[in-house]
Amino acid sequence: MNGSTSTHATQRSPGLLQRLRSWAGGAPAAAADVLPVRVGGTEYRQTTTTPASVLGFDQALVWVVIALLAWGLVMVYSASIAMPDNPRFGKIAPTHFLVRHTMALVIGFVAALLAFQVSMATWERISPWLFVGSIVLLIAVLVPHVGTVVNGARRWLSLGIMNFQPSELAKFAVVIYASGYMVRKMEVKERFFRAVLPMGVAVAVVGALLLAEPDMGAFMVIAVIAMGILFLGGVNARMFFLIAAVLVGAFAMMVMLSPWRRERIFAYLDPFSEEHALGKGYQLSHSLIAIGRGEIFGVGLGGSVEKLHWLPEAHTDFLLAVIGEEFGLVGVVVLIILFLWLTRRIMHIGRQAIALDRVFSGLVAQGVGMWMGFQAFINMGVNLGALPTKGLTLPLMSFGGSAILMNLVAIAVVLRVDYENKHLMRGGRA
């Protein structure tokens, strides 16, 4: 495909797709500008981007991440303070979850520092092996006496100091692998069987392993990441909507064929009904009660009543409900704004990398942005009763060692992308 063919294909794309791509990049683009790249002889017009700071990394992004981590640490302690009274946890100290979450943060910071030292060229080179390694771990977690079962789900591998969840590594691996895959397939991205189908098969394999755990929430996130990277990589709009339709149909079929998933949907529609209030709608109904009690300014830090054994998993999946009760509408809105800013900033870093002809780095950063933004959106939607209950944590905040670890590694890779962008803009080499 030559440059003129790509330009004509871009001009035929619907205006909605162009606006979505423009928003994803964090900067407005002209109607004909979709991907500002030159790869393998294929030319795309370059858009204007906001000038970068000469600092080594994006300090504003770092401070927002630190603020979310610190707020999350405080809220995990607040939400878990009554856990020692629960016989299900045995005799644990009041600071048990605080200490474990702090350990996860320390391990995550060390891993993030190491990840930042790895160049994007190295990440691109090892991307297939990272993806294969994640599949091996997803298989290992299903092996009896290897994977750890919690609440009926086999999702964890015991590593002694922490339980590791391979699905979190799979999210990161898919971001890296899909980005490298799109760079390799840039010349044939308009061909379904050569560009899209192999990636679809890879995601289907990961999805089958995740559904065997079961972990439909992680599968949804991974499917959105892969589909989003294909979209941003320039896959034909008709193929993109075909993939989206297939995914929606597949998830609808999963719900229809699974009785307990159907019950969750019905409970979500009417969580306070006599049939669901003490069953599948129990978590959602108490999450809504907690958020309702918070009103505008909340009941104050530590003043939540729902966390006192009324709201299950208050320190993990339903941390936002405790935030809503203790900080009110103001706290929830501030949190939404922080995640919106975080997602947009990461997407902008990715677009800036693409403008510098660093397509792999740009797609990786934008993939991480979609991961953080979509998972936060799902978690918030579940807590607020806008979406059916789904076991996804709030990124960077909820209790969970492997989730915090991989979130920090992903942010470190984005900072590495930004560091290399600024190094190039100062006249250095990649």
Beta strands, then each sheet from edge to edge (+ up, - down):
strand 1: 38-39
strand 2: 42-43
strand 3: 147-150
strand 4: 153-158
strand 5: 163-164
sheet 1: 1+ 2-
sheet 2: 3+ 4- 5+
end
